[in-house]
Amino acid sequence: MIRIDFDLGDGVRIRTLDPGDAEALFDLVDENRDRLRPWMPWEPTTRSSADTLAFIEGARASATDAEGNGIWADGALVGTMGLSIDLRENSGAIGYWIGGAHEGRGIVTRGCRRFLAEAFGAFGLHRVELKAATGNVRSQAVAERLGMRREGVLRDAARVHDGYRDMVVFSILEHEWPST
């Protein structure tokens, strides 16, 4: 497991979730369920803190991924962010979500910036991608702010509660990421 503890300033921190965070994470999911439902395939199956505990334990069991991290703002859990890593391809995929009360504050963009710096620095990756549903313009805007290139659309690539969503794929390569 790759443990994360990033201080982003202004009272925002990203750190690896511990089993003791399971109930707070479930409560946050439950409070944001209507917002998450159109985009997140795991929303319908997250029905108890046992489900969020299983997510945390699964993320902590990975030897290669930097998944299962909570985003805290002023001491409160407000979302999650992670980076799955494919060692064979020397690439990663970043994913996140944030509660509605904290949306629009730049927290996700700042967190993604930090993860990309680690991906291309300490982790030595060549490529990182971000996928967002075609209707999820906020997540697409995050990718664009990060300087990621839109590569195309994967048809019916994400299964959600009411069917399938097309996913826009964005990526950035190590030589495209600013080193400063």
N, C-alpha and C positions, 0 to 999 in steps of 0.2 A: 504494500500500500504506500502510495505517495501522500504524505501528510502535507496539508496546506495551512498556512497561517499568514495571510497578507493583510497588512494595515494599509487601507486605501486613503486614510486621512478623513477629516470631517466626521469622525465617529462611525466610519464604515469599515468593516472587517470581513474577510472571507476566511473561514477555517473549516477544516475537516469536521464533519458531524460526528458526534459521539452517540452511543446508544441512548444516553440520557436525554438527547435532543428529540427522540422519536415522537413524544407526545406534542411538543411545541410545533414540530414540523407537520404532524397530522392536523393540528388546529389551524395552522396557516393554510394548508391545502383546503380544508373544509371551508374556511372563510372566503377563499378565492375560487371555489369550485366552478361557479358559473363562468368566470373569466378563463379558467383553464380548460374547460370541457371542449371548446372548439379546436384546441391546438395540441393538447397533450394526451397521447395514447394511454398513459398510465392513470389518468384521472378516474375512469370508471372502476378500476380495480383497487384504488386506494380508499378503503372503507373503514380502516381503524388504525390506531397507533401501532398495532402489530404489523400492518402493511408497511408503514414508514420505517419501522425498526428493521424489517426484512430488507428494505432498500438500503438503509445505512450499513447493515452487516454485509450485504452483497458488495457494496462499494468498497468497504474496508478490506474485503477478502481479495480484491484484485491486486496482483503484484505490480502491474504496469500502469494502471489508470490513475488519474487525479480526479476521480469522481466523488460524489457524495459530500460536497462542501456546502455549508450554509453561508448565506449572506446576512450579516448583522448590521443594523443601523441603530446607533444609540443604544446598544445592548439588546435590542429585540431582533429575533429571527424574522427576516422579511423575504427570503427567497433562497434559491439554490443555484449553484453553478458548478460545472465540472468539465473535465477534458478527458475523453477516452483516447487511448493511444494504441496505435497499431505498429508494433515494433518491426514487423516484416516489411511494411510499406514506409516506415519512418514518417508516419503522419498521425494527425489527431483530428478529433471533431469536438467542437465546443458546444455546450448546451447550457441553458439557464431558464429560469423564470423568476419573476418578482411579484410580490403582492401589489394589488392595485393602489394601495395607499402610498406606495413608494415609487410608483412608476413615474417616469418623466423627470427624474432628478439626476440622470446621468450615471447612476450606480452601476447598471449593467454594462454600459460602455466602458467605464473605468475598470470594472472587474475583468471584462474580456481583454482589455489592453494589457492588464497584468498577466493574465493567463498566456496571452500570445508572447509576451516578453519571456516568460519562463519556457514556453514551448520551443521557441527559437534559440533561447539561451541555454539554460541548465539542462533541458530535456534533449536538445540537439535535433529537433524535428525539422523536416524539409517542407512540410505542407500542413496547413490546418484548414479545415472546412467548417462551415456553419450552414445548417439547413433551416429554412423557415417556410411555413405554409404560405402559399401564394396570397392568401388573404391577410396574413399577419404582417402588415406594413411596418409596424413598430420594430419587429425583429429584423426585417429587411433593412431598415434605416440604421440599426446598430451595425450590421455588416458593412454597410456603405461608409459609415463614419470611421470604421476601422481600416478602411482602404482595401477591403476585400473585393474581389472581382466576381460578378455574377456569371456563373458558368452555364446555367440552363435550368430546366424544370424536369423533375422526376415525376412522372404521372402516377397518381394514386399510390404514392410512396409511403404515406403514413396512415395507419388505421386509427380512427378516432371513434367516439361514441356513436356517431350516426352514419358511418361509412368511411370513406377514404379522402385524403387531402393530397393535392399536388404539392410538391416541395421544391422551393427554389434553392439551388446549391450555390453557395459563395465559397471562395477560397482565397488564401494568401500563401505565398511561398516565402521561404526564409530570406531570399535576397530582396524581396519586396517590403519586408518589415523594417521599419527604421531602427537602427541599432542604438540610437541615442534617445 
